[in-house]
Amino acid sequence: MNTKPNEYNTKRRELSKLELLAENAQLYEEVLVAQRASEITAELVVEQFVKLDEFLKHIEEKAATERELRQRLAEKLHEAEIRERELAEARAEAEAANHAKSAFLANMSHELRTPLNAVIGYSEMLIEEAEENGREEFASDLRRILDAGKHLLTLINEVLDLSKIEAGKMELYLETFDVSDTLRDVVNTIQPLVDRNANTLVVRCPENVGSMHSDRTRLRQALFNLLGNACKFTHEGTISLNVARESLYGADWLVFSVGDTGIGMTSEQMDRLFQAFTQADASTSGKYGGTGLGLAISKRFCEMMGGDVTVESDHGRGTTFTIRLPASLDETGVAQAAETEYSLEPAPDTAKTVLVIDDDAVVRDLMKRFLSKEGFLVETAAGGKEGLLRAKERRPDAITLDVMMPGMDGWAVLTELKSDPDLARVPVIMLTIVDDKNMGYMLGASDYLAKPIDRHRLMDVLQKFIPRQELE
């Protein structure tokens, strides 16, 4: 029997099995590799999904933050609109209240003056009759009634004057008059007050002081108020009235200085000096009497006549008030000196621009001279609307702004400036007799200075917003 073919077949089958095993092993290895590759791919996919999920969460957070910011911005804008409306309403209410107050004071003052005039008139008649009949005991009492009535009438007149000024109804009556004659009239009127506290009045006035064209009544009242104030706070001392005529910026000015050797004032007291219904020291009201209106009214009268009142004082040694008025005032109530041409040194090309908005021509003129000498370029505007136009045209580096202006007042101008994106960042410095710093700062003022203008203080404020190196 032949066994070789069988062996061959057997070996062949074994070889086939080995080949099959090898193929299976290779296939298994490929399966393992494929499985590992699938696992790696799955891991990568999972990792990418995780990253994608994190990215989507980040985007959602960003979107939520953006929505929150937009909501906050919308709320802020809404609050700003509400505040702006409230400010406008508050300003309108304040203006209405101020007009109502002025109207009330004016009406009450007129109502009170009528019976007071009767009291004063009858008192004077009764004093004459008592003296003629030799009843001095009655005359002495009647003089006290007369003095009290005149004092009360003076206080009422001050309130009436202030209410007229605030309501814009105070007008000037311009006339040409001799200064020396007016001084004699004032001195004769004030002499009894000088004698009351055993004071001495010294008057110095050059013979050729000449005449002036202004409101004689307002000048007399301002001088009388200053002299009366000196008499009140001086005992057994000296009160001086010095008058001089000087040339300033190519025009004639009259300078009246009223000095005393009285109690004087501190710098803090002088800061409150020209505020209506306020005395330098509250304790003086009870001791010396008065409403605290006389100085405020005198200052406003002088400003209406194109001038100003300044004060210097040494506490415990005395005080000096100085009135400066243009010798000639034109029929519109603007000092002629303010229109006089003058030459200034040209400012450098790098000079910073200051816009002065004030309805007082003298203030504009003096501010222009002062600031020009300090190296500024100065633009001026005589009212609120003109000031806004100049501000938009020139884009100044700083603005000084008055409050009491006809037509468009300073508060309205300030509101417009701060609502203009191109001008909102321009610093605005309030220069005014109106003592309302809270309103100024609430509307966006950078600083607030009360008139009379302290030049050193003004320069300090300007240099806060325009550093000195930028001016050089």
C-alpha positions in Angstrom: 0.0 0.0 0.0 1.4 3.4 -1.0 1.8 5.8 2.0 3.6 8.7 0.4 0.5 10.4 -1.0 -1.2 10.2 2.3 1.8 11.8 4.0 1.8 14.4 1.4 -1.8 15.1 1.9 -1.4 15.1 5.6 1.5 17.6 5.5 -0.5 19.7 3.0 -3.4 19.8 5.4 -1.2 20.7 8.3 0.5 23.4 6.2 -3.0 24.7 5.3 -3.9 24.8 9.0 -0.7 26.7 9.8 -1.3 29.1 7.0 -4.9 29.5 8.2 -3.7 30.0 11.8 -1.2 32.6 10.5 -3.9 34.3 8.5 -6.1 34.3 11.5 -3.4 35.6 13.7 -2.7 38.4 11.2 -6.4 39.1 10.9 -6.7 39.2 14.7 -3.8 41.5 14.9 -5.4 43.7 12.3 -8.7 43.6 14.2 -6.8 44.6 17.4 -5.1 47.4 15.5 -8.4 48.5 14.0 -10.1 48.2 17.4 -7.3 50.4 19.0 -7.6 52.8 16.2 -11.3 53.0 16.8 -10.8 53.5 20.5 -8.3 56.3 19.8 -10.7 57.8 17.3 -13.5 57.6 19.8 -11.3 59.2 22.5 -10.4 62.0 20.1 -14.0 62.5 19.1 -15.0 62.6 22.8 -12.3 65.0 23.5 -13.4 67.2 20.7 -17.0 67.0 21.8 -15.9 68.1 25.3 -13.9 71.0 23.9 -16.8 71.9 21.7 -19.2 71.8 24.7 -16.8 74.0 26.7 -16.6 76.4 23.8 -20.3 76.5 23.5 -20.7 77.1 27.2 -18.1 80.0 27.0 -20.0 81.5 24.1 -23.3 81.2 26.1 -21.6 82.9 29.1 -20.3 85.7 26.8 -23.7 86.1 25.3 -25.3 86.2 28.8 -22.7 88.8 29.9 -23.3 90.9 26.8 -27.1 90.7 27.4 -26.5 91.7 31.0 -24.3 94.6 30.0 -26.8 95.7 27.4 -29.6 95.5 30.0 -27.5 97.5 32.5 -26.7 100.1 29.8 -30.3 100.4 28.9 -31.2 100.8 32.5 -28.5 103.5 33.0 -29.7 105.3 29.9 -33.2 105.1 31.2 -32.1 106.4 34.6 -30.1 109.2 32.9 -33.2 110.2 30.9 -35.3 110.2 34.0 -32.6 112.3 35.8 -32.5 114.7 32.9 -36.2 115.1 33.0 -36.2 115.5 36.8 -33.4 118.1 36.5 -35.4 120.0 33.8 -38.5 119.8 36.0 -36.6 120.8 39.1 -35.0 123.7 37.2 -38.4 124.8 36.0 -39.9 124.5 39.5 -36.9 126.4 40.9 -37.4 129.2 38.4 -41.1 129.3 39.0 -40.5 129.4 42.8 -37.9 132.1 42.4 -40.2 134.3 40.3 -43.0 133.6 42.8 -40.8 134.5 45.7 -39.6 137.7 44.0 -43.2 138.6 43.1 -44.3 137.9 46.7 -41.5 140.0 48.2 -42.2 142.9 45.9 -45.9 142.8 46.6 -45.4 142.5 50.4 -42.8 145.2 50.4 -45.2 147.6 48.6 -48.0 146.7 50.9 -45.8 147.4 54.0 -44.4 150.6 52.7 -47.8 152.3 52.5 -48.6 152.2 56.2 -45.0 152.8 57.1 -44.8 156.0 55.1 -47.9 157.1 57.1 -46.3 156.2 60.4 -43.1 158.1 59.5 -45.0 161.1 58.2 -47.3 161.5 61.2 -44.4 160.9 63.5 -42.5 163.8 62.0 -45.5 166.0 62.2 -46.1 165.1 65.9 -42.5 165.7 66.7 -42.8 169.2 65.3 -46.0 169.9 67.3 -44.5 168.5 70.5 -41.4 170.7 70.1 -43.5 173.8 69.4 -45.6 173.1 72.5 -42.6 172.4 74.7 -43.5 168.7 75.2 -40.0 167.4 74.9 -40.9 164.2 76.8 -43.3 163.3 73.9 -40.8 164.4 71.2 -38.2 162.1 72.6 -40.5 159.1 72.4 -41.8 160.1 69.0 -38.2 160.3 67.7 -37.7 156.7 68.8 -40.9 155.7 66.8 -39.6 157.7 63.8 -36.1 156.1 63.9 -37.7 152.6 64.2 -40.0 153.4 61.3 -37.2 154.6 59.1 -35.1 151.6 60.0 -37.9 149.3 59.1 -38.5 151.2 55.8 -34.8 150.8 55.0 -35.0 147.1 55.5 -38.2 146.8 53.4 -36.6 148.9 50.6 -33.6 146.5 50.6 -35.9 143.5 50.2 -37.8 145.2 47.5 -34.6 146.2 45.6 -33.3 142.6 45.9 -36.5 141.1 44.6 -36.5 143.6 41.7 -32.9 142.7 40.8 -33.6 138.9 41.0 -36.8 139.4 38.9 -34.8 141.4 36.3 -37.0 144.4 36.8 -34.4 146.8 38.2 -33.6 149.5 35.7 -31.0 152.2 35.7 -31.8 155.9 35.3 -28.7 157.5 33.7 -27.9 161.2 34.2 -24.8 163.4 34.2 -24.0 164.7 37.7 -21.2 166.3 39.7 -19.3 163.7 41.8 -18.4 166.3 44.6 -22.0 167.3 45.0 -23.1 163.7 45.3 -20.4 163.1 47.9 -21.5 166.1 50.0 -25.1 164.7 49.9 -24.0 161.3 51.0 -21.8 162.7 53.8 -24.6 164.9 55.1 -26.9 161.9 55.2 -24.5 159.5 56.9 -23.1 162.0 59.4 -25.7 161.2 62.2 -24.7 157.5 61.9 -21.0 158.4 62.2 -21.7 160.5 65.3 -23.8 157.8 66.9 -20.8 155.6 67.7 -18.4 158.5 68.3 -16.6 157.9 65.0 -14.7 160.4 62.9 -15.4 160.7 59.1 -12.5 161.7 56.9 -13.3 162.5 53.2 -10.6 162.9 50.6 -11.7 164.0 47.1 -9.7 166.0 44.6 -11.3 169.3 43.5 -11.1 168.3 39.8 -12.8 164.9 40.2 -15.4 166.1 37.7 -18.7 164.5 36.7 -19.9 161.1 35.7 -22.7 159.8 33.6 -24.4 157.0 35.6 -27.3 156.2 38.0 -26.8 158.8 40.7 -29.4 157.2 43.0 -27.9 153.7 42.9 -24.4 155.2 43.5 -25.6 157.1 46.5 -27.3 154.0 47.8 -24.2 151.9 47.4 -22.0 154.4 49.1 -24.5 154.9 51.9 -24.7 151.1 52.5 -20.9 150.8 52.7 -20.6 153.9 55.0 -23.5 152.7 57.1 -21.8 149.3 57.4 -18.6 150.9 58.5 -20.4 153.0 61.1 -22.2 149.9 62.4 -19.0 147.9 63.1 -16.7 150.8 64.2 -16.8 152.4 67.7 -14.7 155.5 68.5 -12.7 155.0 65.4 -12.1 156.5 62.0 -14.1 156.0 58.8 -12.6 157.2 55.6 -14.1 157.9 52.1 -11.5 158.4 49.4 -12.4 159.2 45.8 -10.1 159.2 42.8 -10.4 159.4 39.0 -8.1 157.1 37.1 -7.6 156.0 33.5 -7.9 152.3 32.9 -7.8 150.6 29.5 -8.1 153.9 27.8 -11.2 155.1 29.7 -12.0 157.1 32.8 -13.1 155.2 35.9 -14.2 156.5 39.4 -12.8 154.7 42.4 -14.6 155.1 45.8 -12.9 153.5 48.8 -14.6 153.2 52.2 -12.3 152.2 55.0 -12.8 151.8 58.7 -10.9 150.9 61.9 -13.6 148.5 63.1 -13.7 144.8 64.0 -12.6 143.6 60.6 -13.3 140.1 59.1 -11.6 136.8 58.6 -11.2 135.3 55.1 -14.0 132.8 55.9 -16.3 135.7 56.8 -15.4 137.6 53.6 -16.4 134.5 51.5 -20.0 135.0 52.7 -20.0 138.8 52.6 -22.0 139.5 49.5 -24.6 136.7 49.9 -28.1 138.0 50.3 -29.7 137.6 53.8 -26.3 136.6 55.1 -23.9 138.5 57.4 -20.2 137.8 57.6 -20.7 136.5 61.1 -24.1 135.2 62.1 -23.6 136.4 65.6 -23.5 140.0 64.4 -27.1 140.0 63.3 -28.4 140.0 66.9 -25.7 142.4 68.2 -25.7 144.9 65.3 -29.0 144.3 63.5 -29.7 144.3 59.8 -30.9 141.8 57.1 -27.6 141.1 55.5 -28.9 142.6 52.3 -27.1 146.0 52.1 -23.8 144.7 50.8 -25.3 142.2 48.4 -27.5 145.0 46.9 -24.6 147.4 46.7 -22.6 144.9 44.8 -25.4 144.2 42.3 -26.0 147.9 41.8 -22.4 148.4 41.0 -22.4 145.4 38.6 -25.5 146.9 36.8 -23.5 150.1 36.4 -20.6 148.3 34.7 -18.4 148.1 37.8 -17.8 146.0 40.9 -17.1 146.1 44.6 -14.1 144.5 46.2 -13.1 144.1 49.9 -9.9 143.8 51.9 -10.0 143.2 55.6 -7.7 142.6 58.6 -9.5 140.8 61.4 -9.5 143.1 64.5 -8.1 146.1 62.6 -10.6 147.2 60.0 -12.0 146.8 56.5 -11.8 148.6 53.2 -14.5 148.4 50.5 -13.6 149.7 47.0 -16.2 150.5 44.3 -14.9 150.9 40.7 -17.3 152.4 38.2 -16.9 153.6 34.6 -17.1 157.4 34.5 -19.6 157.2 31.6 -22.3 154.6 31.0 -24.1 154.4 27.7 -27.9 154.2 27.4 -27.9 150.4 27.2 -26.3 150.2 30.6 -23.0 148.9 29.3 -19.8 150.7 30.2 -18.3 152.6 27.3 -14.9 151.6 28.5 -15.7 148.0 27.7 -15.9 148.8 24.0 -12.6 150.7 23.9 -10.1 149.2 21.5 -6.8 148.0 23.1 -3.8 146.1 22.0 -2.6 142.8 23.6 0.5 140.9 23.0 -0.2 138.1 20.5 -0.6 134.7 22.2 1.6 131.9 21.0 0.2 129.4 18.5 0.1 126.8 21.2 -1.9 128.9 23.5 -5.0 127.3 25.0 -8.4 128.9 24.4 -10.8 130.0 27.1 -14.3 131.0 26.3 -15.8 133.6 28.6 -19.7 133.6 28.6 -21.1 136.6 30.5 -23.7 139.3 29.8 -21.6 141.9 31.6 -19.4 143.7 29.1 -17.0 144.8 31.8 -16.5 141.3 33.1 -15.8 140.1 29.6 -13.4 142.9 29.0 -11.4 142.4 32.2 -11.4 138.6 31.8 -10.0 139.0 28.3 -7.2 141.3 29.5 -6.3 139.1 32.5 -6.3 135.8 30.7 -4.5 137.1 27.7 -1.7 138.3 29.9 -1.5 134.8 31.4 -1.0 133.3 27.9 -4.5 132.2 27.0 -6.4 132.9 23.8 -9.7 134.4 24.9 -13.1 134.2 23.1 -16.1 136.0 24.6 -19.8 135.7 24.3 -22.5 138.1 25.6 -25.2 135.6 26.2 -26.1 131.9 26.4 -27.1 131.2 22.8 -24.0 133.1 21.5 -21.8 131.2 23.9 -23.1 127.8 22.7 -22.4 128.8 19.1 -18.9 130.0 20.0 -18.2 126.8 21.9 -19.2 124.6 18.9 -17.1 126.8 16.5 -13.9 127.1 18.6 -14.0 123.9 20.8 -12.3 125.8 23.7 -10.0 124.2 26.2 -12.1 125.7 29.1 -15.2 127.8 29.6 -16.1 130.3 32.2 -19.9 130.8 32.6 -22.1 133.3 34.4 -25.5 132.2 35.7 -27.7 135.4 35.7 -28.0 136.2 32.0 -31.1 137.4 30.1 -32.7 135.0 27.7 -30.8 131.7 28.2 -29.3 131.5 31.7 -26.1 129.7 32.8 -27.9 126.6 34.0 -29.5 126.1 30.6 -26.2 126.7 28.8 -24.4 124.2 31.1 -27.0 121.6 30.4 -26.6 122.0 26.7 -22.8 121.9 26.9 -22.9 118.6 28.8 -25.4 117.0 26.5 -23.2 117.7 23.4 -20.8 114.8 22.9 -18.2 117.1 21.3 -18.3 119.5 24.2 -19.2 117.4 27.2 -15.5 116.9 28.3 -14.7 120.7 28.1 -14.3 121.9 31.8 -16.8 124.6 32.7 -16.0 126.9 35.5 -19.0 128.8 36.9 -18.2 132.5 37.7 -21.3 134.0 39.3 -22.9 135.9 42.1 -25.5 133.1 42.5 -24.6 130.9 45.4 -25.8 127.5 44.3 -22.8 125.2 44.0 -25.0 122.1 44.4 -26.9 123.0 41.3 -23.7 123.7 39.4 -22.0 120.5 40.3 -25.2 118.5 39.7 -25.4 119.8 36.2 -21.8 119.0 35.4 -19.7 122.1 36.3 -16.0 121.4 36.9 -15.6 124.2 39.5 -17.6 127.0 41.0 -16.3 130.5 41.9 -18.3 133.3 43.3 -17.9 136.9 42.1 -16.0 139.1 42.7 -13.5 137.1 40.8 -10.3 136.2 42.7 -7.7 136.1 39.9 -5.3 133.9 41.8 -8.0 131.4 42.6 -9.2 131.4 39.0 -5.7 130.7 37.7 -5.3 127.8 40.2 -8.6 126.3 38.9 -7.7 126.7 35.3 -4.3 125.1 35.9 -6.1 122.1 37.3 -7.6 121.5 33.9 -4.9 123.0 31.7 -1.6 122.2 33.3 1.1 124.9 33.4 3.4 123.1 31.0 0.7 123.3 28.4 0.5 127.1 28.7 4.3 127.6 28.2 
